[in-house]
Amino acid sequence: MKLPIGISTFSKIRVDDYIYIDKTKFALRLIQNHSYVFLSRPRRFGKSLFLDTLKEIFEGNRELFKGLYIYDKYDFDKYPVIKIGFGGSRSPEELVNMLTYSLRQNQRVLGLECYNDDYALMFDELIKAACEKYGQKAVVLIDEYDKPILDNVDQKDVALECREILKRFYTQIKENDACLRFVFLTGVSKFARVSIFSGLNNLDDISLDEPYAALCGYTQEDVETTFGPMLQGVDMEKFRAWYNGYNFNGENVYNPFDVLLFISKGYRYDNYWFSTATPTFLIKLLSQQEFFAPELENLRAGKGLVDSFDIEKLRIEPILFQSGYLTLDSISDTPFGGLEYRLRIPNREVQISFNDMLMDLLCDSGFRLESKNEIYMSLVNADMEGFKKKLQALYAGIPYTHFTNNNICKYEGYYASVFYACIASLGLRIIPEDITNRGRIDFTVFISERIYIFEFKVTDEEPLKQIKEKRYFEKYLDSGRKTIIAGINFDEKERNISGMEWEDISG
């Protein structure tokens, strides 16, 4: 069987006999129940392939769907399809040129000629002309609708100008409601307020609708059935921990790119999805904002936080969620009405890779593999003296410029963020602010047969004494693992560990 790595053209996959995970059940449900649809998913999740699948359905190419769910359940009536995809267009001028070029391509495909040169008026004319020529309402499919803005988030003025161009372009969709059968837009993000969608108030966002949770991505059943023969001998529990875990209010799914690359690269565990270009603007934003890294383990948010973000007031949490670095853990009702969303890191790939990136930002230097190995082994072997020395070396490597013009050296949060990112980048299970009946443990770390309980202080207080007095460790006495408690003091003048005490309380 051939792996469709990097292929988002449905006809090529079907004609050339590549593996295809059947998503046409979702397509049929969409076509039968919706008219204007928006879908947000992280990059490389199969959005473009699904959009191209819709294109082939609406163009009436039934034979491509032989053997698939939709084949004998849909009439495959032919509609004129207008498909727009956004490539790299950094400047507003490039964006206008790209839109104009794409619209002229659609004219050629549909055998039409528009007389307007203005991109928005040309779009308006194209929809009307397609409807008139074919005697059928048109279908509009737009892939990565937000890319021109996301590519410029680090240049606010340029991003806002691109937003206004797109806003005028998308307004033509609403103006031509009578000529449209179906509209489908994909993207990574959903922008807030009036923003781009002010002219599309009838757009149905299905991004977190339970019936469409597995519309993109591979389910566990997909992996075990379709890819089962290729994964014989693979430790499926480890594979799941590395690459499964993305959730959009339904069943957990894998990023397809990870599954395909894992197989094609000889079953080697690596950061395949994460390494495909982490957005520059995200790295800049993380370095600019005072972000408490341990919150990533259990972030709570209202619907507005996971639903959209505003170019003029960027917040890191919705960007991390919509970009795929965080995913949905649960949705619950709040006592005062509305919903609360709990977010989490999806899997080990993201945990390790994202925290490696955080270490580079927090310490302004590479966290060398040798140092990672030494810290890891010191925890495996309960070598607490060695662990202390490695942590001291880590904090000593933080440039003094990180502490100028601010007071972060006085706060536990900064040291905790460095500690969290360091441990999480090792792929270990770590629980920040671990709740007990007597208070919160700063960090609980699990490795092999050991549990570590850490308490931090940037004062003269005795953190180890606090652990003992509040008996934080009682929560894990019946775990069957050896438990080590450790208190760490930081000196704000030296900006490093001033003292560390520990005790094995396993008995």
Long-range contacts (C-beta under 8 A, 24 or more apart in sequence): 1-229, 1-230, 3-260, 3-263, 3-264, 4-49, 4-260, 5-257, 5-260, 5-261, 5-264, 7-49, 8-46, 8-48, 8-49, 8-52, 9-49, 9-52, 10-49, 10-52, 10-53, 10-55, 10-56, 10-64, 11-52, 11-56, 11-61, 11-64, 13-49, 14-64, 14-65, 15-64, 19-226, 19-227, 20-68, 21-218, 21-222, 21-226, 21-256, 22-68, 22-69, 23-50, 23-53, 23-215, 23-216, 24-53, 24-57, 24-65, 24-68, 24-69, 24-70, 24-71, 25-69, 25-70, 26-50, 26-212, 26-214, 26-215, 27-53, 27-54, 27-57, 27-70, 28-69, 28-70, 28-73, 28-74, 29-211, 29-212, 30-54, 30-184, 30-206, 30-212, 31-57, 31-74, 31-182, 34-182, 34-204, 34-206, 35-180, 35-181, 35-182, 35-183, 35-202, 35-204, 36-173, 36-182, 36-183, 36-200, 36-202, 36-203, 36-204, 37-182, 37-183, 37-184, 37-185, 37-203, 37-204, 37-206, 38-184, 38-185, 38-186, 38-187, 38-190, 38-197, 38-203, 38-204, 38-205, 38-206, 38-207, 39-184, 39-185, 39-186, 39-187, 39-205, 39-206, 39-207, 39-212, 39-215, 39-216, 40-186, 40-187, 40-188, 40-189, 40-190, 40-205, 40-207, 40-322, 41-186, 41-188, 41-207, 41-216, 41-217, 41-248, 41-324, 42-188, 42-246, 42-255, 42-322, 42-323, 42-324, 43-188, 43-276, 43-277, 43-323, 43-324, 44-255, 44-256, 44-257, 44-273, 44-276, 45-216, 45-217, 45-246, 45-255, 45-256, 45-257, 45-324, 46-216, 46-217, 46-256, 47-143, 47-144, 47-186, 47-187, 47-216, 48-85, 48-143, 48-144, 48-186, 50-186, 50-215, 50-216, 51-83, 51-141, 51-143, 51-184, 51-186, 54-139, 54-141, 54-182, 54-184, 55-81, 55-83, 55-139, 55-141, 58-139, 58-181, 58-182, 77-136, 78-134, 78-136, 79-134, 79-136, 79-137, 79-138, 79-139, 79-181, 79-182, 80-110, 80-130, 80-131, 80-133, 80-134, 80-136, 80-138, 80-139, 81-138, 81-139, 81-140, 81-141, 82-106, 82-110, 82-126, 82-127, 82-130, 82-138, 82-139, 82-140, 82-141, 83-141, 83-142, 83-143, 84-140, 84-141, 84-142, 84-143, 85-142, 85-143, 85-144, 86-142, 86-143, 86-144, 86-145, 86-147, 86-148, 87-147, 88-147, 88-151, 89-147, 89-148, 89-151, 89-162, 90-151, 90-152, 90-158, 91-158, 92-158, 92-161, 92-162, 92-165, 95-148, 95-162, 95-165, 95-166, 96-165, 99-123, 99-165, 99-169, 110-134, 119-165, 119-169, 120-168, 120-169, 120-171, 120-172, 123-169, 123-172, 124-172, 124-175, 124-176, 127-172, 127-173, 127-176, 127-179, 127-180, 128-176, 128-179, 130-179, 131-179, 131-180, 136-181, 137-179, 137-180, 137-181, 138-176, 138-179, 138-180, 138-181, 139-180, 139-181, 139-182, 139-183, 139-184, 140-173, 140-180, 140-182, 140-183, 140-184, 141-183, 141-184, 142-183, 142-184, 142-185, 142-186, 143-186, 144-186, 144-187, 144-188, 145-170, 145-185, 145-186, 145-187, 145-196, 146-187, 146-188, 146-189, 146-191, 146-196, 147-187, 147-188, 149-189, 149-191, 149-196, 149-311, 150-188, 150-189, 150-279, 150-281, 153-279, 153-281, 153-285, 153-311, 153-314, 154-280, 154-281, 154-284, 156-311, 156-312, 159-311, 160-311, 160-312, 163-191, 163-195, 163-196, 163-311, 166-196, 167-195, 167-196, 167-198, 167-199, 170-196, 170-197, 170-199, 170-200, 171-198, 171-199, 171-200, 173-199, 173-200, 174-199, 174-200, 174-201, 174-202, 175-199, 177-202, 188-322, 188-323, 189-308, 189-309, 189-318, 189-319, 189-322, 189-323, 190-307, 190-308, 190-309, 190-322, 191-308, 191-309, 191-310, 191-311, 192-304, 192-308, 192-309, 192-310, 193-308, 193-310, 195-308, 195-310, 195-311, 205-307, 207-248, 208-248, 208-249, 208-306, 208-328, 208-331, 209-249, 210-249, 210-250, 211-250, 212-248, 212-250, 213-247, 213-248, 213-249, 213-250, 213-251, 213-253, 214-248, 214-250, 214-251, 214-253, 216-253, 216-256, 217-246, 217-253, 217-254, 217-255, 217-256, 218-253, 218-254, 218-256, 218-259, 219-251, 219-252, 219-253, 219-254, 220-244, 220-251, 220-252, 220-254, 222-254, 223-254, 223-259, 227-259, 227-263, 230-263, 231-263, 234-267, 238-269, 241-347, 241-348, 242-269, 242-347, 242-348, 242-349, 243-347, 243-349, 244-346, 244-347, 245-327, 245-346, 245-347, 246-324, 246-327, 246-346, 246-347, 247-327, 247-328, 247-329, 247-346, 248-327, 248-328, 249-328, 249-331, 255-324, 258-349, 271-349, 271-352, 271-353, 272-349, 273-324, 273-349, 273-350, 274-349, 274-350, 274-353, 274-354, 275-353, 278-357, 279-323, 282-319, 282-320, 282-323, 282-325, 283-357, 283-361, 285-314, 285-316, 285-319, 286-316, 286-357, 286-358, 286-361, 287-361, 289-316, 290-408, 290-413, 291-316, 291-417, 292-413, 292-416, 292-417, 293-355, 293-358, 293-362, 293-416, 293-417, 293-420, 293-421, 293-424, 294-416, 294-417, 294-420, 294-432, 294-433, 294-443, 295-432, 296-320, 296-326, 296-344, 296-345, 296-354, 297-344, 297-345, 297-430, 297-431, 297-432, 298-329, 298-342, 298-343, 298-344, 298-432, 298-433, 299-326, 299-342, 299-343, 299-344, 300-340, 300-341, 300-342, 300-343, 301-340, 301-341, 301-343, 302-338, 302-339, 302-340, 302-341, 303-338, 303-339, 303-341, 305-341, 306-341, 306-343, 317-343, 324-350, 325-350, 325-354, 348-427, 351-424, 351-425, 351-427, 352-424, 352-425, 352-426, 352-427, 355-420, 355-421, 355-422, 355-424, 355-425, 356-425, 358-417, 358-421, 358-425, 359-418, 359-421, 359-422, 359-425, 362-398, 362-402, 362-414, 362-417, 362-418, 362-421, 363-394, 363-397, 363-398, 363-418, 364-398, 364-399, 364-401, 364-402, 365-397, 365-398, 365-399, 367-394, 367-422, 367-425, 372-425, 372-426, 375-422, 375-426, 376-426, 376-428, 376-447, 379-428, 379-445, 379-447, 379-450, 379-452, 380-447, 380-448, 380-450, 382-450, 382-482, 382-484, 382-504, 384-484, 384-486, 384-500, 384-502, 388-497, 388-500, 391-419, 391-422, 391-488, 391-497, 391-500, 392-496, 392-497, 394-418, 394-422, 395-495, 395-496, 395-497, 396-496, 398-495, 400-495, 403-495, 409-458, 409-492, 409-493, 409-495, 410-458, 410-492, 411-458, 412-442, 412-456, 412-457, 412-458, 412-490, 415-456, 415-458, 415-490, 416-442, 416-443, 416-456, 419-443, 419-454, 419-456, 434-472, 434-475, 436-470, 436-472, 436-474, 436-475, 437-475, 438-470, 438-471, 438-472, 438-474, 439-470, 439-472, 441-467, 441-472, 441-475, 444-476, 446-481, 449-480, 449-481, 449-482, 450-481, 450-482, 450-483, 450-484, 451-476, 451-479, 451-481, 451-482, 451-483, 451-484, 452-483, 452-484, 452-485, 452-486, 453-483, 453-484, 453-485, 453-486, 454-486, 454-487, 454-488, 455-485, 455-486, 455-487, 455-488, 456-488, 456-490, 457-487, 457-488, 457-489, 457-490, 458-489, 458-490, 458-491, 458-492, 459-489, 460-489, 461-489, 462-487, 462-501, 463-487, 463-488, 463-489, 463-501, 464-501, 464-502, 464-503, 473-505, 482-506
